[in-house]
């Protein structure tokens, strides 16, 4: 099963070089938009992630200390002009117990937030929460299935499968997660963060499926339109026998900064592919920039 890498960030990660994150292999970034107020680095990150060609999703950390209606209004106000390519996300992780909330009250407030966000932004939001959290405070309600599920669980899959009786880590009513935050110990420097570590995520599908899931795709760097010398602009670029990843891989992946000679560029299966002279083969054109 194909999976696609991405990061998620907040002001705790400092100023992020999203172009570096993309070069390291990330295709998307979830960025914290708000909690009590707008995240101080959200506007900068939102702009720079788009400029880097990453698909973007914004998230709001639900704080039980004030009205979910007011929180939804704040979140929507921040995103009104640019909602991003990926669904807006409700980050549900704060412990409701100190606030004296029952599971029924939690579920009511969560669904109210999600309903307001969908009605205001015209996008079905996504829910980020833990397996055990939802099992206690949520409901096995089929109505929740319209909201994609984002799982945080820092454990190997065999362990998750063991603890969930053969499941994927997604609590009922979901059968699978759409995104999985599998570690909070990614190499922060490698992915362009000022912090030493960063959250890493898998999307449950290929790059093409990720772009289909998104509302739109960002404008990538202009691909090669003519023959000449180009530089690899990603950490690892595979070389195939033909213009598509269904062909056999014919050489070791090209590394960031490698100079290649493009012979021609064609469109195949909705993507542009460039034929290169050495090593002889085809690569995704979107990851080549003029040398």
Secondary structure, DSSP 8 states (H G I E B T S, - for coil): ---EEEEEE-GGG-S--HHHHHHTT--EEEEEEESSSB-TTHHHHHHHHHHTT-EEEEEEE--TTS-HHHHHHHHHHHHTT---SS--EEE--S-SGGGT--HHHHHHHHHHHHHHHHHHHSS--EEE--HHHHHHHS---GGGGGS-EEEE--S-HHHHHHHTTT--S--TT-SS-SEEEEEEEEETTTTT-SSSEEEEEEESS-HHHHHHHSSS---------SSEEEEE-SSEEEEESSSSTTS-EEEEEEETT-EEEEEEEEEETTEEEEEETTTTEEEEGGGEEE-
